[in-house]
Amino acid sequence: MRYRLACFDLDGTLLDTLGGLTVSLNAARRMNNLDPQSDEQVRTFINNGVVKFIERSLNADPGIYDEELKNRILKDFKNYYSSHYLENTRPYNGIHEELIRLKSDGMLLACISNKDDEPSQKLVEHFFPGLFDYVRGSVEGVERKPSPEPIEKCLYSLGIENGDTVYIGDSDTDIQTARNSGMDIISCTWGYRTRGFLVENGADKICTAPMDLRNFMR
């Protein structure tokens, strides 16, 4: 294999979390007397952490929201999602089997997400027990992707150089993260962004199915 480490995004790359995020967001919105939003709307809110997620939800509403409302919905969303994070969430078809193949090839696996660290850890352990060598979500004091900081902490922990690492993700944030970290990127089309969107944002290696990932790493 060309690389020693495969570093994955979580939402839209390893797991389809859209349904669970939509349910939890709409629960928080109902608690605050706001109308629900559709899966297709919520899809566009994902990838830059929970605060941006809530801000984008509120920005999609008519009128101007205040910080008090944002903070209430943020709190209600986190509380609801913490006990419902497994609902309407599933691995993408073929991703589990491909991770096992990569491990059998001797590769290290990491997952770095802009989702809060606690649900990130729980989701990876639930759906992919024992497969990942490093998992980290968003934590206080560490910049979120596309900053290279969370990637640098991962590489330092595992003792791997960026040239020996490939990043796999479904968004423009992931493309920017890989560029900022000086590593190769494989963009995937089974997540939350279209092939056209990824190409417009600089994707050059585009994988259309999880079972083809190893072919891009040889």
C-alpha positions, 0 to 999 in steps of 0.5 A: 500500500502507498500509505501507512495511515488512512484518516477518515471523516465521520459524518457522510464518510463512515456513517450516514448520520443525516436521519439522526441529526435531522430528528435531533435538530427538529426535536430541539426546534420544536422545544423552541417553537420552530418549524421542522426542517427536511433532510435535504435542508439539514444535509447542507448544514453538516461538516463544520461542527455543532455551532455552525450546524445550529447557526445554519439551521437558524439562518435558513429561517425567515427573520433574524435570530438572537444569540439567546435562541441559538444557545437554547437550541444548541443546548437542547440539540446536544441534550437530545442527541446525547441519548438518541445518537444511534437512531437513524444512523448506519454505516455506508454499505461496504465501509465496514468490510473495506476497513477490515481489508485495510487493517489486514493490509497493515494500515493504521486507521484514524477518524477525525470529526468536527462532531463533538468528541463524545458522540464521535467516540461512541459512534465509532466504538459502536459501529466499528469496534476495535478497528480504529487506532485513533478517534477524535472529535471536536474538543475545547482548545483545538481548532476544528477542520479545515485547520490542520491542528487536529490532523497534526495531533493525530499524526504525532500520536501515531508517529506518522508523517503526513506524506504517509497519510491519505485523508478520506472525506465527503466535503469541501471542508475535507479537501481543505483539511487535507491541503492544509495538512499537506496530505493526499485526499480521496473524496467520496460521493456516497456522502452529503455532497455531489460529485459536481460540488466536489470537483468545483472545490478541487477534488481530483481523486473521487471514489464512488463506492467504499469497496473501491477505496483500496484501489486509490491507495495502491 
